[in-house]
């Protein structure tokens, strides 16, 4: 543990231009994205009629993570998120491991979002469309974070309008059956935990605000306000969508749905909504991809500053004031993954990495003193335990792959340290 003051400002700082509304929108753009269109069906397959319990568990863990992240971000308002918090509170290795988990996990998540765009826009050429989407959004981020915030605001408005239409059509249709919300014998403890882990994937965007700590105005106030607001709005939206879809499809119908929200629209007698939902899903995935690339590049910047990655990636563009080299490298890596990977494998791997990242965030928050703004001890304790439980409740293949990649990162760290001593 370290009681030192926050990390000193560095010469190549990013420009502080984002207020609370922009920060909330970036958080919403990260959370209310393709996850709600894609995660409900696999979560229903895992938990059956216990889906809403899984959603509640995911929300509790997300709230703990958000609270811990907000307090830490106010204390350390620089780019890097938990990479910085772990380094300052737990030691260099844990900061590095958090950064490694975030970068590799979210790179996989970027690829999954890009492929979601492709599958809705042009299913026969999903990989090609995915790569094109990555290139386009990397260019948007390269031009400056203010443009990213503007685009994100428009994307969130479209997504919320589509989701509101689905919820309204479902709740006002004759297909509603309240009995479908009752928890039955098909809901097992293990299944509910796995559903919570899958649904957590749809929540895990609130810390994107923390990774932008060097670009928000008055971060000590802006970040702790923006993260809970974004999380609260997201939880209300997700709960409304999950309840409405369950009422018209039921847990078994939802589990069997390839596109749950379009199936719900059809079951509700609103077939006209189907093409609207498809467009909304593509826009949602684009919004998530935009914010993901933004966050991964900022963590890459922070790690490059400390030479865990090549120091050339720490460069900040003199005109746009963005980490342009980091953004280009991240964009290239995501494009390569989007051209080759499988969506489900990418999502499982990403979930494991993100949960490991937040576990370190909660452990870091535990070390804060009351004078440093420490949350109630139950918050980081519950968040840490929840992250570990949900991570190991994921499918075995995701757990094994994720653990191997984290171990590879740890080995690389040890080798670099040994070479540095010579």
Order of alpha helices (4+ residues) and beta strands (2+ residues): alpha-alpha-alpha-alpha-alpha-alpha-alpha-alpha-alpha-alpha-alpha-alpha-alpha-alpha-alpha-alpha
